[in-house]
Amino acid sequence: MTVIHAKQVLTPEGWVNDVAVRIGADGRIASVGPQNGAADSAVDLLLPAAVNLHSHAFQRAMSGLTEMRGPDPSDSFWTWRRLMYRYLDRLTPDDIEAIAAQVFLEMLEAGYAGVAEFHYLHHDVGGKAYANLGELSERIVAAAEGVGIGLTLLPVLYQWGGCDSRPLQGGQQRFGNTPDGYVKLHEAASKAVRGSHTDYGIGVAPHSLRAVDAAGMSAALGIAGQGPVHMHLAEQVAEVEEVEAAWGARPVDWLLANHEVNARWCLIHCTQMTASETEALARTQAVAGLCPITESSLGDGIFNGVAYLAHGGRVGFGSDSNVHIAYFDELRTLEYSQRLRDRSRAALATAERSTGRVLVEVAAQGGAQAAGRASGRIEEGQWADLVGVSADNAWLCNRRGDTALDTLVFGGHGQGCVQDVWSAGRHVVREGRHAKREATMQRFQQVVERLGQDI
């Protein structure tokens, strides 16, 4: 039994002072109650740790390499995408594992306890299948195991280069599968997950309505079982226009009319929704997977956050391209986008809860739902996904309750405040540092330096 003493704990019922949280040998919270006896760890604030619900780990190695303007003055998501595909041709399985390990370590130190890895890099250069179909899925699992982060693996089905069913080209070929090939790949990925930690899970991820046809959607959903279903949806204006021309409806409208979207689904980005689409998607109880830092980096647009939450919608947060992994910054970026658009303040706050409190709670609960992970709440029976925050510093100045959360999100952004992180009871971050930081970082740096900077 591991015992944590906390001066303040954010529980489903609200703030509670002087609490002991006991973690069983199975990695789940055994009890939450008054302090008594000795403790293994002591923290100022204990919060439910979020799951990073959307990550493309390999893109971390590209951070900082796509900020030069090319010959086209209208640089956009689509030019960034072409650069990303060129980069893919350089990555070996060893590279991919080293990059993923660094990404997952950075997530833990930022305060995430788990990740839903939207894993679409499956094959060798040119699209040639590895002898072991699950080679790169196994590398993602190994990277997660190595640093101790919780994992929901989301093997991605990617069939086409666009709604016109054009063949995949260049770096895209490493993603490609037929529906039958995807079923076999998913079996191999499932085997890797089953052989790992008991808190690890698997879902399905038809990439998008641009990259998957009706047969592909049926194949992916046919093997999903009760697991999570993740999909990119309505990210870019050009994407919406392409889908509308090919499928006869805008992406959100088409999906809701043709599939039973429910709480098992996580739709990523949704930055191009009308008011009616926003309300309709919110009412399904699906999670809108938001990646505000990446969406800002790529110029995607602004999610209708105020309206979505007002209609009972659920949201969670991911680091997507991993250009900058900073949990509290993701929350702040969403809130600031709403303020800038509406010329408002405290856009997502309620009469009962401050902005920081709302963001932290919806992030923890939405991320857990999207990952199909029993976490996001500090209560008995949940996985012990916890973040211990120090309040005795120049950022928080021993502030309490909602004010402490507001300061974390809008003041220090967690900088120097995240002291401890537990993932399914694994105490992976202590005093703000992961035990494997130096070795993991050195391996990552060697890979990035060898890859070079010319893409």
Secondary structure as the mmCIF struct_conf table of DSSP 4:
data_model
#
loop_
_struct_conf.conf_type_id
_struct_conf.id
_struct_conf.beg_label_comp_id
_struct_conf.beg_label_asym_id
_struct_conf.beg_label_seq_id
_struct_conf.end_label_comp_id
_struct_conf.end_label_asym_id
_struct_conf.end_label_seq_id
STRN STRN1 THR A 2 THR A 11
TURN_TY1_P TURN_TY1_P1 PRO A 12 GLU A 13
STRN STRN2 GLY A 14 ILE A 23
TURN_TY1_P TURN_TY1_P2 ALA A 25 ASP A 26
BEND BEND1 GLY A 27 GLY A 27
STRN STRN3 ARG A 28 ARG A 28
STRN STRN4 ILE A 29 PRO A 34
BEND BEND2 GLY A 37 GLY A 37
BEND BEND3 ASP A 40 ASP A 40
STRN STRN5 SER A 41 PRO A 48
HELX_LH_PP_P HELX_LH_PP_P1 ALA A 49 ALA A 49
STRN STRN6 ALA A 50 SER A 55
HELX_RH_3T_P HELX_RH_3T_P1 ALA A 57 MET A 62
TURN_TY1_P TURN_TY1_P3 SER A 63 GLY A 64
BEND BEND4 LEU A 65 THR A 66
BEND BEND5 MET A 68 MET A 68
BEND BEND6 PRO A 71 SER A 74
HELX_RH_AL_P HELX_RH_AL_P1 PHE A 77 LEU A 88
TURN_TY1_P TURN_TY1_P4 ASP A 89 ARG A 90
HELX_RH_AL_P HELX_RH_AL_P2 PRO A 93 ALA A 110
TURN_TY1_P TURN_TY1_P5 GLY A 111 GLY A 111
STRN STRN7 TYR A 112 HIS A 119
BEND BEND7 HIS A 123 HIS A 123
HELX_RH_3T_P HELX_RH_3T_P2 VAL A 125 GLY A 127
HELX_LH_PP_P HELX_LH_PP_P2 LYS A 128 TYR A 130
BEND BEND8 ALA A 131 ASN A 132
TURN_TY1_P TURN_TY1_P6 LEU A 133 GLY A 134
HELX_RH_AL_P HELX_RH_AL_P3 GLU A 135 VAL A 147
TURN_TY1_P TURN_TY1_P7 GLY A 148 GLY A 148
STRN STRN8 GLY A 150 LEU A 157
BEND BEND9 GLY A 161 GLY A 162
TURN_TY1_P TURN_TY1_P8 CYS A 163 ASP A 164
HELX_LH_PP_P HELX_LH_PP_P3 ARG A 166 LEU A 168
HELX_RH_3T_P HELX_RH_3T_P3 GLY A 170 ARG A 174
TURN_TY1_P TURN_TY1_P9 PHE A 175 PHE A 175
HELX_RH_AL_P HELX_RH_AL_P4 PRO A 179 ARG A 194
TURN_TY1_P TURN_TY1_P10 GLY A 195 GLY A 195
BEND BEND10 SER A 196 SER A 196
TURN_TY1_P TURN_TY1_P11 THR A 198 ASP A 199
STRN STRN9 GLY A 201 ILE A 202
STRN STRN10 VAL A 204 VAL A 204
STRN STRN11 ALA A 205 PRO A 206
TURN_TY1_P TURN_TY1_P12 LEU A 209 ALA A 211
HELX_RH_AL_P HELX_RH_AL_P5 ALA A 214 GLY A 222
TURN_TY1_P TURN_TY1_P13 ILE A 223 ILE A 223
TURN_TY1_P TURN_TY1_P14 GLY A 225 GLN A 226
BEND BEND11 GLY A 227 GLY A 227
STRN STRN12 VAL A 229 LEU A 233
BEND BEND12 ALA A 234 ALA A 234
BEND BEND13 GLN A 236 GLN A 236
HELX_RH_AL_P HELX_RH_AL_P6 VAL A 237 TRP A 247
BEND BEND14 GLY A 248 ALA A 249
HELX_RH_AL_P HELX_RH_AL_P7 PRO A 251 ASN A 258
BEND BEND15 HIS A 259 HIS A 259
TURN_TY1_P TURN_TY1_P15 ALA A 263 ARG A 264
STRN STRN13 TRP A 265 HIS A 269
BEND BEND16 GLN A 272 GLN A 272
HELX_RH_AL_P HELX_RH_AL_P8 ALA A 275 ARG A 283
TURN_TY1_P TURN_TY1_P16 THR A 284 GLN A 285
HELX_LH_PP_P HELX_LH_PP_P4 ALA A 286 ALA A 286
STRN STRN14 VAL A 287 LEU A 290
HELX_RH_AL_P HELX_RH_AL_P9 PRO A 292 SER A 297
TURN_TY1_P TURN_TY1_P17 LEU A 298 GLY A 299
HELX_RH_AL_P HELX_RH_AL_P10 GLY A 305 ALA A 310
TURN_TY1_P TURN_TY1_P18 HIS A 311 GLY A 312
STRN STRN15 ARG A 314 PHE A 317
STRN STRN16 ASP A 320 ASP A 320
TURN_TY1_P TURN_TY1_P19 SER A 321 SER A 321
BEND BEND17 VAL A 323 HIS A 324
HELX_RH_AL_P HELX_RH_AL_P11 TYR A 327 ASP A 342
TURN_TY1_P TURN_TY1_P20 ARG A 343 ARG A 343
BEND BEND18 ARG A 345 ALA A 346
TURN_TY1_P TURN_TY1_P21 ALA A 347 LEU A 348
BEND BEND19 ALA A 351 ARG A 353
HELX_RH_AL_P HELX_RH_AL_P12 THR A 355 ALA A 371
TURN_TY1_P TURN_TY1_P22 GLY A 372 GLY A 372
BEND BEND20 ALA A 374 ALA A 374
BEND BEND21 GLY A 376 ARG A 377
BEND BEND22 GLU A 379 GLU A 379
TURN_TY1_P TURN_TY1_P23 GLU A 380 GLY A 381
BEND BEND23 GLN A 382 GLN A 382
STRN STRN17 TRP A 383 TRP A 383
STRN STRN18 LEU A 386 VAL A 389
BEND BEND24 ASP A 392 ASN A 393
TURN_TY1_P TURN_TY1_P24 ALA A 394 ASN A 398
HELX_RH_AL_P HELX_RH_AL_P13 GLY A 401 THR A 407
HELX_RH_PI_P HELX_RH_PI_P1 LEU A 408 GLY A 412
TURN_TY1_P TURN_TY1_P25 HIS A 413 CYS A 417
STRN STRN19 VAL A 418 SER A 423
TURN_TY1_P TURN_TY1_P26 ALA A 424 GLY A 425
STRN STRN20 ARG A 426 ARG A 430
TURN_TY1_P TURN_TY1_P27 GLU A 431 GLY A 432
STRN STRN21 ARG A 433 HIS A 434
TURN_TY1_P TURN_TY1_P28 ALA A 435 LYS A 436
HELX_RH_AL_P HELX_RH_AL_P14 ARG A 437 LEU A 451
BEND BEND25 GLN A 453 GLN A 453
#
